[in-house]
Amino acid sequence: MNSEVMTGPAGGAADVPPAGEHPFRPASATGPGTWSLSWHGVRTVAVLELRQRVRSTRWAISLAVWALSIGGLTTLIRVTLFNDGTSGAGREMFAVIVFLVLFLGMLVSPALSATSVNGDRTAGILATMQSTLLTPAELAVGKLLAAWTSALALLGTALPFVLWAYLEGGTPVGRLLVTLLLLALTLLVVCAIGLGFSALTARTSSSAVLTYLTVTFLSLGLPLLFALTLPLVTSTEQVTTRQPVEVSQSADGVTSTRCETRTEESERTHTERTWWLLAPSPYVVVADAAPKPSRNSYSDPLTEIRSGVREVRLGPEKIEDWCDDDLSEAQSIDRQDRRADLPSTWPYGLATDLLIGIGFMVLTVRRLRAPTDRLPRGTRIA
């Protein structure tokens, strides 16, 4: 039997599609591969997504509420810090506003992408888009670009208040630029996570909850996990110490002491083994990447987090001195120098976050391939 033809509905011969082509899809549509990308395709998907958001009155209301919230909190923070007469209040205000924008951005951004794929599938829109010449990669990247653009609109709305804090003084321009760049990249990763869960789950509520849980784990759960692992890296070891020992006491009650070197057992917590748990937290990434102010008259929250993470990277000292104040001060200065010489922490954290975002994007593209092998129960096709 000739396999090159088959009988059509009217009894005539119809060409059998070549191997590798889907019989229910135009041949031209099967040409581009799953991972093919074109700017025209990405832009088409992004524009369609953004038009749906812009036409909605809820988007304008959301921007207004966002601006009022940031503005009100910025005003309260400014009044509180400057009324107390805090030294370097401008730098402290800038750090607090940056963390506030980061926190609220990670709170709002999941809603921009966590229902993008499964929401379109439920409404019957996704199947129509999959039947066009758009590739799965173009669908995924276009949706991500639209969600990130919306997140950047939120960041742009908050920008005047960040600039207000910057203009209060004490913040280098490099710290401002680096902070804004990392805020934008963090929102990009959050949008990618939401898009991945949207493609993975059938219900929009499930994808939203999973996205919020993942973002919360990255930002706050990792520092908590680091704290919970401290008993696992704590052990009793032989430690060399220098301690003051009482020698004699004179008639007038003056006590003479001398320093004695001892080797004794003591509990030591080796945080240098688990510091990497802190690196992917967006708060740590932003704080460590922000250039340190040249003046060291006081520490702002960004500098405190930066120094704290580097402190745990050093771990405990080999010798502890408790009797010579001058020597202890010299050791403290030496530790500060070694802490400052450590490589930056933020590249590790940012690379981890970006890899997480890329992983969720790969998952999204694979879930957008058509025809699909398996769909969750109750999923609408068209």
Phi, psi and omega in degrees: 000132181285124182271001184278341181229159172218159184282129178277180182299330182264011178091353179278176181269137177237141181292137174278131181298143180301159180299139179097347179259143179280131186292343183253014181231140181302146183300324181295334183280342182267000181293301181297143179280175181301322186261010179291138181230138171222147181297325180298316180293316179297317181295321180299313180294317182297318180296318178299317179296315183292325178296323178296323181286316184294325181290341181279132177291338180295330179294316178296320178295321179297316178297320180294315179296319178300312181296318179295322180294311180297317180296316179296315180292323178297318179297316179296318180296318181297314180297317182296313184290318185280335175290329179282352180067031181295134177293130181068039183297332180297315179293321179294320178296318179299314181297317181294319180294321178298314179293326178295314179295321179296316181296311181291326178296318178288342177280328185264324186302322179304329180291343182280339184227346187290349178238016188291312185277306182292334175293316177293325179294319179295323181279356180080014182272325187298317181298324178295317180291326179290338180277356179271188179281359179292134179275160176304323179294321178293320176299314183293312182292323178297316178295321178295317179298320179294315180295319180293322177299320177295320178294322178293330175296321175296317179295321177296325177293327179277347184302318179303326182282328173294318177295325176300313179296322179296319182289347175291347173101159175091353183251123177295151180295329177298322178295321178297311185293316180296319181297315180296320179297316181288328174298317180295318180293323178297318178295327177297316179296318180298318178297321179294321178296315179297320180295321179296314178292330177294324178282335185277325186252156181273329184260137179294327179294321180294315180295322179295315180296315180297322178295314179297320179295318180294315180295319178296321179296318180295320186275314185245331183291324180294314174300324177294319178297322176300317179295322181289338180273356181302318177298334181286337180251016177256129181215161178269124185227166173280120184236137176271124182230153172243117187234148175285133180237130181289130181259308182202167179229126182281173182295329180274009174089006179278127182261130176259138182230162173222158180273137180229132180269128182230155171241114184220166180278137180208152177282132181233133179254114184267079180290346178293349180270339186234009183299332184298342176295334181278336190301316184287350180298128180303328179295319178291319180299312181294316183293319183285329182281333181295124181303139181286135177301150183290327180271136184249033182290336179201168182246131174263170183303322179297315180292323180297314179295319179301313181290323181296318180294320179291331177295316180289339176291332180286327183076187182286156177285152179286325179234132179250127181246120183242007185239330182259107183297320181295317180292321178298319178294322178295319177295322179296319178294319178297321179293322177297321179294317179294326177294320180289333182278351180296147174299153181298147179274329190297328178300323178296314182293316181294320178298320178296315180297317180294323177295322176298315179297318178296320178300317178292328177291320176299318177299319180297314181298317181295325180283343180267000178293143179228140359286148181270150181283326186212139177235146176299153181299135178084007181281134180275135180273311182206000000 
